[in-house]
Amino acid sequence: MADWRPILNRRSDGFPRIMGILNITPDSFHADSRVDSVDDALSRAKQMVEDGADWLDIGGESTRPGAEPVAIDEEMNRVLPVIKAVRTALPDVGISIDTRRASVAKAALDFGADLVNDVSSLSDPNMVDVIIEKKCPICIMHMQGLPENMQNNPSYGDVVSEVRERLDITAQKLVNLGLNPDMIVTDPGIGFGKLLEHNLSLLAAGKEIVPRQDMPLMWGVSRKRMFADLLGRSDSEERLAGSLGIAAMAASKGVDIIRVHDVREHADMYAAMRAID
């Protein structure tokens, strides 16, 4: 298992850690992120690490708007062989399992994953037990509704305060059971039950959405639907520039981890920014 503690927080130079996305799915919204075999996944994982990824986020169920759930057995069959192969070949990279299911999370941790990325923020009542038993870090994300209905007219009074409050309630469950706050990564859930105005407000708020300052902050903005609304880029293939523009602001907004499809481009951008910082 990798030593995940140093890579939960931003680099010493203030720039975020990079988490590369590996979707073991046939239907994730960005086609180039999909892989359909262990060999393909391992090849991409190696390339992402070479390009500068600190983390790999491995998921077997699409949670794009309108996505339907997959069977638990199918999700496990997709992700567990990949996690095992990546852990064996890349012992030092952080591995995140992107799942809403406690049984999948537990199995993934047994196969070598380090962190649970739960977009549903403990909707499975057994997820808390898994996290406490394994003493592993978890990313809790805010989502209004479910993937199949979350974009049906989402509404908020004050989106920043409401997201912070919901994250605080979820985090407190874990803290009360003994999990250190610095092991709880918070994610505002860009595009998950949010309109463009909500997404922009949450991004502008940066670290303000984090319930406690010792909790790391993650952004997942890469190639998302918000760039169709903001820039008129309907195809995810056209959204790299917008993604990089938001990612360039991450350091100044206190972001610790940025989850991306394009590891090399983000690593190059941060390297160039460091050179003149």
Backbone hydrogen bonds in HBPLUS format (Angstrom, degrees):
<---DONOR---> <-ACCEPTOR-->    atom                        ^
c    i                          cat <-CA-CA->   ^        H-A-AA   ^      H-
h    n   atom  resd res      DA  || num        DHA   H-A  angle D-A-AA Bond
n    s   type  num  typ     dist DA aas  dist angle  dist       angle   num
A0007-ILE N   A0004-TRP O   3.03 MM   3  5.46 134.3  2.24 110.1 123.0     1
A0008-LEU N   A0005-ARG O   3.43 MM   3  5.66 173.2  2.43 113.0 113.1     2
A0011-ARG N   A0015-PHE O   2.87 MM   4  5.43 158.5  1.92 172.9 166.4     3
A0014-GLY N   A0011-ARG O   2.91 MM   3  5.29 162.7  1.94 115.8 119.4     4
A0017-ARG N   A0256-ASP O   2.73 MM 239  6.03 169.2  1.74 150.9 147.6     5
A0258-ILE N   A0017-ARG O   2.86 MM 241  6.25 157.5  1.91 162.5 167.2     6
A0054-ASP N   A0018-ILE O   2.86 MM  36  5.47 153.6  1.93 146.6 155.1     7
A0055-TRP N   A0018-ILE O   3.10 MM  37  6.32 157.6  2.15 150.7 150.7     8
A0019-MET N   A0258-ILE O   2.92 MM 239  5.90 169.5  1.93 148.0 146.5     9
A0260-VAL N   A0019-MET O   2.76 MM 241  6.07 163.3  1.79 167.0 171.7    10
A0020-GLY N   A0055-TRP O   2.91 MM  35  6.16 160.5  1.94 146.0 139.8    11
A0057-ASP N   A0020-GLY O   2.76 MM  37  6.00 169.4  1.77 170.9 172.8    12
A0021-ILE N   A0260-VAL O   3.03 MM 239  5.97 134.9  2.24 156.0 158.8    13
A0022-LEU N   A0057-ASP O   2.88 MM  35  5.85 165.2  1.90 160.8 155.9    14
A0059-GLY N   A0022-LEU O   3.11 MM  37  6.54 159.4  2.15 160.8 165.0    15
A0023-ASN N   A0033-SER O   3.20 MM  10  5.78 157.0  2.25 158.2 156.3    16
A0035-VAL N   A0023-ASN O   2.88 MM  12  6.13 146.2  2.00 164.0 165.3    17
A0024-ILE N   A0059-GLY O   2.76 MM  35  5.88 161.6  1.79 171.7 177.7    18
A0033-SER N   A0030-HIS O   2.95 MM   3  5.73 163.4  1.98 126.2 131.7    19
A0034-ARG N   A0031-ALA O   3.13 MM   3  5.62 167.5  2.15 117.5 121.4    20
A0041-ALA N   A0037-SER O   2.98 MM   4  6.18 163.7  2.01 148.5 153.3    21
A0042-LEU N   A0038-VAL O   2.85 MM   4  6.03 161.1  1.89 153.9 158.8    22
A0043-SER N   A0039-ASP O   2.97 MM   4  6.12 157.6  2.02 145.7 151.8    23
A0044-ARG N   A0040-ASP O   2.99 MM   4  6.23 162.5  2.02 151.7 156.1    24
A0045-ALA N   A0041-ALA O   2.83 MM   4  6.00 155.4  1.89 147.0 154.9    25
A0046-LYS N   A0042-LEU O   2.94 MM   4  6.14 164.0  1.97 150.8 153.9    26
A0047-GLN N   A0043-SER O   3.10 MM   4  6.34 155.6  2.16 143.9 150.6    27
A0048-MET N   A0044-ARG O   2.87 MM   4  6.11 158.1  1.92 153.5 159.2    28
A0049-VAL N   A0045-ALA O   3.01 MM   4  6.28 160.1  2.05 153.4 158.1    29
A0050-GLU N   A0046-LYS O   2.97 MM   4  6.18 161.2  2.01 147.1 152.7    30
A0051-ASP N   A0047-GLN O   2.84 MM   4  6.03 142.3  1.98 142.5 153.6    31
A0052-GLY N   A0048-MET O   3.03 MM   4  6.29 118.7  2.42 136.9 151.6    32
A0053-ALA N   A0048-MET O   2.91 MM   5  5.49 160.6  1.95 139.7 140.6    33
A0052-GLY N   A0049-VAL O   3.11 MM   3  5.16 146.0  2.23  98.8 108.8    34
A0094-GLY N   A0054-ASP O   3.05 MM  40  6.14 164.0  2.07 156.9 153.9    35
A0056-LEU N   A0094-GLY O   2.81 MM  38  6.26 140.0  1.97 152.1 164.2    36
A0096-SER N   A0056-LEU O   2.76 MM  40  5.94 172.2  1.77 163.3 162.1    37
A0058-ILE N   A0096-SER O   2.81 MM  38  6.05 167.6  1.83 165.2 160.8    38
A0098-ASP N   A0058-ILE O   2.90 MM  40  5.72 171.4  1.91 137.3 140.2    39
A0067-ALA N   A0064-ARG O   3.00 MM   3  5.46 160.6  2.04 142.7 141.7    40
A0066-GLY N   A0147-PRO O   2.64 MM  81  5.55 163.0  1.66 145.0 139.7    41
A0075-GLU N   A0071-ALA O   2.97 MM   4  6.30 159.1  2.01 154.6 160.6    42
A0076-MET N   A0072-ILE O   2.93 MM   4  6.22 163.2  1.96 156.5 160.6    43
A0077-ASN N   A0073-ASP O   2.91 MM   4  6.10 160.7  1.95 147.1 152.9    44
A0078-ARG N   A0074-GLU O   3.04 MM   4  6.24 139.6  2.21 143.6 153.8    45
A0078-ARG N   A0075-GLU O   3.22 MM   3  5.22 128.8  2.50  93.6 106.8    46
A0079-VAL N   A0075-GLU O   3.12 MM   4  6.38 162.7  2.15 154.0 157.2    47
A0080-LEU N   A0076-MET O   2.99 MM   4  5.61 163.9  2.02 149.9 155.2    48
A0083-ILE N   A0079-VAL O   2.91 MM   4  6.15 164.0  1.94 162.3 167.0    49
A0084-LYS N   A0080-LEU O   3.01 MM   4  6.18 167.2  2.03 154.9 158.1    50
A0085-ALA N   A0081-PRO O   3.04 MM   4  6.17 159.7  2.08 141.6 147.0    51
A0086-VAL N   A0082-VAL O   2.85 MM   4  6.03 166.0  1.87 156.9 160.9    52
A0087-ARG N   A0083-ILE O   2.84 MM   4  5.92 164.5  1.86 152.7 157.4    53
A0088-THR N   A0084-LYS O   3.10 MM   4  6.23 155.0  2.17 143.2 149.5    54
A0089-ALA N   A0085-ALA O   3.01 MM   4  6.18 163.9  2.03 149.5 153.9    55
A0090-LEU N   A0086-VAL O   2.72 MM   4  5.53 152.7  1.79 151.5 158.6    56
A0093-VAL N   A0090-LEU O   3.44 MM   3  5.92 160.3  2.48 114.6 119.2    57
A0114-ASP N   A0095-ILE O   2.74 MM  19  5.31 167.8  1.75 146.0 150.4    58
A0115-LEU N   A0095-ILE O   3.15 MM  20  6.46 152.5  2.23 150.0 153.7    59
A0097-ILE N   A0115-LEU O   2.89 MM  18  6.33 160.1  1.93 161.4 163.8    60
A0117-ASN N   A0097-ILE O   2.82 MM  20  5.78 175.2  1.83 145.7 147.1    61
A0099-THR N   A0117-ASN O   3.15 MM  18  6.26 134.6  2.36 133.2 146.2    62
A0105-ALA N   A0101-ARG O   2.97 MM   4  6.21 161.0  2.00 150.1 156.1    63
A0106-LYS N   A0102-ALA O   2.89 MM   4  6.07 165.2  1.91 154.8 157.8    64
A0107-ALA N   A0103-SER O   3.15 MM   4  6.25 165.2  2.17 141.3 145.4    65
A0108-ALA N   A0104-VAL O   2.89 MM   4  6.01 160.9  1.92 151.5 157.4    66
A0109-LEU N   A0105-ALA O   2.93 MM   4  6.15 157.3  1.99 152.0 157.6    67
A0110-ASP N   A0106-LYS O   3.02 MM   4  6.28 152.2  2.10 145.4 153.3    68
A0111-PHE N   A0107-ALA O   2.99 MM   4  6.27 135.5  2.20 141.3 153.7    69
A0111-PHE N   A0108-ALA O   3.10 MM   3  4.98 126.8  2.39  91.5 105.7    70
A0113-ALA N   A0108-ALA O   2.95 MM   5  5.52 168.0  1.96 140.2 137.8    71
A0112-GLY N   A0109-LEU O   3.17 MM   3  5.15 156.7  2.23  98.9 106.1    72
A0116-VAL N   A0137-PRO O   3.17 MM  21  6.61 159.1  2.22 142.5 146.7    73
A0139-CYS N   A0116-VAL O   2.74 MM  23  6.17 160.3  1.77 160.4 164.2    74
A0118-ASP N   A0139-CYS O   2.99 MM  21  5.92 149.2  2.09 156.0 159.9    75
A0121-SER N   A0118-ASP O   3.16 MM   3  5.45 168.7  2.17 112.8 116.0    76
A0127-MET N   A0124-ASP O   2.94 MM   3  5.51 166.6  1.96 123.3 127.9    77
A0130-VAL N   A0126-ASN O   3.25 MM   4  6.61 153.7  2.33 147.8 154.7    78
A0131-ILE N   A0127-MET O   3.04 MM   4  6.34 165.6  2.06 158.6 161.2    79
A0132-ILE N   A0128-VAL O   2.98 MM   4  6.19 167.2  2.00 158.4 161.6    80
A0133-GLU N   A0129-ASP O   2.88 MM   4  5.92 160.8  1.91 146.5 152.7    81
A0134-LYS N   A0130-VAL O   2.90 MM   4  5.99 164.9  1.93 152.0 156.2    82
A0135-LYS N   A0131-ILE O   2.82 MM   4  5.66 122.8  2.15 135.2 149.7    83
A0138-ILE N   A0183-MET O   3.03 MM  45  6.50 153.7  2.10 165.9 174.2    84
A0185-VAL N   A0138-ILE O   2.82 MM  47  6.05 155.6  1.88 151.1 156.2    85
A0140-ILE N   A0185-VAL O   2.81 MM  45  6.21 155.5  1.87 175.1 169.4    86
A0187-ASP N   A0140-ILE O   3.00 MM  47  6.13 141.8  2.15 157.9 154.9    87
A0142-HIS N   A0187-ASP O   3.04 MM  45  6.49 150.4  2.13 159.1 166.6    88
A0149-ASN N   A0146-LEU O   2.86 MM   3  5.43 151.8  1.94 119.8 128.6    89
A0150-MET N   A0146-LEU O   2.61 MM   4  5.04 130.8  1.85 168.1 169.9    90
A0152-ASN N   A0149-ASN O   3.07 MM   3  5.59 160.6  2.11 125.7 125.8    91
A0153-ASN N   A0151-GLN O   3.10 MM   2  5.80 121.3  2.46 107.7  91.8    92
A0162-GLU N   A0158-ASP O   2.96 MM   4  6.05 160.2  2.00 159.8 166.4    93
A0163-VAL N   A0159-VAL O   2.94 MM   4  5.93 158.9  1.99 144.9 150.3    94
A0164-ARG N   A0160-VAL O   3.02 MM   4  6.15 164.8  2.04 148.5 153.2    95
A0165-GLU N   A0161-SER O   2.96 MM   4  6.05 155.4  2.02 140.8 147.6    96
A0166-ARG N   A0162-GLU O   3.07 MM   4  6.28 161.1  2.11 146.1 150.4    97
A0167-LEU N   A0163-VAL O   2.99 MM   4  6.18 163.3  2.01 154.5 159.2    98
A0168-ASP N   A0164-ARG O   2.90 MM   4  6.04 150.6  1.98 146.3 154.9    99
A0169-ILE N   A0165-GLU O   3.03 MM   4  6.31 156.2  2.09 148.8 154.0   100
A0170-THR N   A0166-ARG O   3.14 MM   4  6.38 163.4  2.16 148.5 152.5   101
A0171-ALA N   A0167-LEU O   2.85 MM   4  5.99 167.3  1.86 151.6 155.8   102
A0172-GLN N   A0168-ASP O   2.91 MM   4  5.95 155.3  1.97 147.0 153.5   103
A0173-LYS N   A0170-THR O   3.23 MM   3  5.51 132.5  2.47 102.2 113.6   104
A0174-LEU N   A0171-ALA O   3.05 MM   3  5.39 121.9  2.40 104.5 117.9   105
A0175-VAL N   A0171-ALA O   2.96 MM   4  6.28 161.3  2.00 154.3 160.4   106
A0176-ASN N   A0172-GLN O   2.87 MM   4  5.86 161.5  1.90 147.5 152.1   107
A0177-LEU N   A0174-LEU O   3.12 MM   3  5.23 137.7  2.30  98.2 110.0   108
A0179-LEU N   A0174-LEU O   3.05 MM   5  5.49 162.9  2.08 145.0 139.5   109
A0178-GLY N   A0175-VAL O   2.96 MM   3  5.11 162.9  1.99 109.3 113.5   110
A0183-MET N   A0180-ASN O   2.94 MM   3  5.56 163.6  1.97 123.5 127.1   111
A0184-ILE N   A0181-PRO O   3.05 MM   3  5.39 163.9  2.08 117.3 119.2   112
A0186-THR N   A0216-PRO O   2.87 MM  30  6.22 167.9  1.89 151.0 152.6   113
A0218-MET N   A0186-THR O   2.82 MM  32  6.01 163.7  1.84 163.0 163.1   114
A0192-PHE N   A0189-GLY O   3.02 MM   3  5.30 164.6  2.04 133.0 132.7   115
A0198-HIS N   A0195-LEU O   2.98 MM   3  5.25 122.0  2.33 103.5 118.4   116
A0199-ASN N   A0195-LEU O   2.97 MM   4  6.32 163.2  2.00 160.3 165.3   117
A0200-LEU N   A0196-LEU O   2.94 MM   4  6.18 166.9  1.96 160.3 162.8   118
A0201-SER N   A0197-GLU O   3.12 MM   4  6.20 153.9  2.20 138.0 144.9   119
A0202-LEU N   A0198-HIS O   3.02 MM   4  6.24 159.8  2.06 153.5 158.4   120
A0203-LEU N   A0199-ASN O   2.96 MM   4  6.21 158.4  2.01 151.7 157.8   121
A0204-ALA N   A0200-LEU O   2.94 MM   4  6.04 160.1  1.98 146.3 152.1   122
A0205-ALA N   A0201-SER O   3.01 MM   4  6.16 142.3  2.15 139.1 149.1   123
A0206-GLY N   A0202-LEU O   3.24 MM   4  6.51 137.3  2.43 139.7 149.2   124
A0206-GLY N   A0203-LEU O   3.22 MM   3  5.31 132.5  2.46  97.7 109.5   125
A0208-GLU N   A0205-ALA O   3.04 MM   3  5.29 165.1  2.06 131.5 130.0   126
A0209-ILE N   A0206-GLY O   3.36 MM   3  6.49 176.0  2.36 129.5 129.4   127
A0207-LYS N   A0253-LYS O   3.13 MM  46  6.14 124.3  2.46 144.4 159.4   128
A0210-VAL N   A0207-LYS O   3.07 MM   3  5.49 161.4  2.11 114.5 120.4   129
A0215-MET N   A0212-ARG O   3.00 MM   3  5.63 163.8  2.03 123.4 126.3   130
A0256-ASP N   A0217-LEU O   2.82 MM  39  5.28 153.7  1.89 141.4 150.4   131
A0257-ILE N   A0217-LEU O   3.17 MM  40  6.54 156.5  2.23 150.4 153.8   132
A0219-TRP N   A0257-ILE O   3.07 MM  38  6.59 151.8  2.15 156.8 164.1   133
A0259-ARG N   A0219-TRP O   2.90 MM  40  6.22 170.8  1.91 168.3 171.4   134
A0224-LYS N   A0221-VAL O   3.24 MM   3  5.82 160.2  2.28 142.5 137.2   135
A0227-PHE N   A0224-LYS O   3.08 MM   3  6.12 165.0  2.10 128.2 130.9   136
A0228-ALA N   A0225-ARG O   2.80 MM   3  5.31 148.3  1.90 116.0 125.9   137
A0229-ASP N   A0225-ARG O   3.39 MM   4  6.90 152.3  2.47 150.4 157.6   138
A0230-LEU N   A0226-MET O   2.77 MM   4  5.93 154.3  1.83 146.1 154.6   139
A0231-LEU N   A0227-PHE O   2.93 MM   4  5.23 151.7  2.01 118.7 127.9   140
A0233-ARG N   A0227-PHE O   3.29 MM   6  5.88 168.6  2.30 129.8 126.4   141
A0232-GLY N   A0228-ALA O   2.92 MM   4  4.41 131.4  2.16 111.4 120.8   142
A0238-GLU N   A0235-ASP O   2.89 MM   3  5.58 162.1  1.92 122.6 128.3   143
A0239-ARG N   A0236-SER O   3.26 MM   3  5.36 166.2  2.28 114.6 114.6   144
A0243-SER N   A0239-ARG O   3.04 MM   4  6.19 157.2  2.10 146.0 152.8   145
A0244-LEU N   A0240-LEU O   2.88 MM   4  6.16 159.1  1.92 158.7 163.8   146
A0245-GLY N   A0241-ALA O   2.94 MM   4  6.17 149.1  2.03 145.5 154.5   147
A0246-ILE N   A0242-GLY O   3.12 MM   4  6.44 158.4  2.17 152.5 155.9   148
A0247-ALA N   A0243-SER O   2.93 MM   4  6.13 165.1  1.95 149.5 154.5   149
A0248-ALA N   A0244-LEU O   2.86 MM   4  5.98 141.6  2.01 144.1 152.8   150
A0249-MET N   A0246-ILE O   2.95 MM   3  5.45 146.9  2.06 111.7 121.3   151
A0250-ALA N   A0247-ALA O   3.04 MM   3  5.09 155.2  2.10 104.5 112.5   152
A0253-LYS N   A0250-ALA O   3.05 MM   3  5.07 139.8  2.22  98.5 110.6   153
A0255-VAL N   A0250-ALA O   3.06 MM   5  5.21 169.3  2.08 150.6 147.2   154
A0254-GLY N   A0251-ALA O   3.21 MM   3  5.38 166.3  2.23 109.0 111.3   155
A0266-HIS N   A0262-ASP O   3.26 MM   4  6.44 159.7  2.30 148.0 153.6   156
A0267-ALA N   A0263-VAL O   2.85 MM   4  6.03 165.3  1.87 161.6 166.3   157
A0268-ASP N   A0264-ARG O   2.85 MM   4  6.01 161.6  1.89 153.3 158.4   158
A0269-MET N   A0265-GLU O   3.01 MM   4  6.13 156.4  2.07 140.1 146.8   159
A0270-TYR N   A0266-HIS O   3.01 MM   4  6.26 165.5  2.03 152.6 155.4   160
A0271-ALA N   A0267-ALA O   2.93 MM   4  6.11 153.3  2.00 146.0 154.0   161
A0272-ALA N   A0268-ASP O   2.92 MM   4  6.15 157.3  1.98 151.5 156.9   162
A0273-MET N   A0269-MET O   2.94 MM   4  6.21 156.0  2.00 148.6 155.8   163
A0274-ARG N   A0270-TYR O   2.85 MM   4  6.04 155.9  1.91 147.7 154.0   164
A0275-ALA N   A0271-ALA O   3.14 MM   4  6.30 144.8  2.27 138.9 147.7   165
A0276-ILE N   A0273-MET O   3.29 MM   3  5.66 145.0  2.42 104.9 113.3   166
A0277-ASP N   A0274-ARG O   3.26 MM   3  4.96 158.7  2.31  97.4 103.8   167
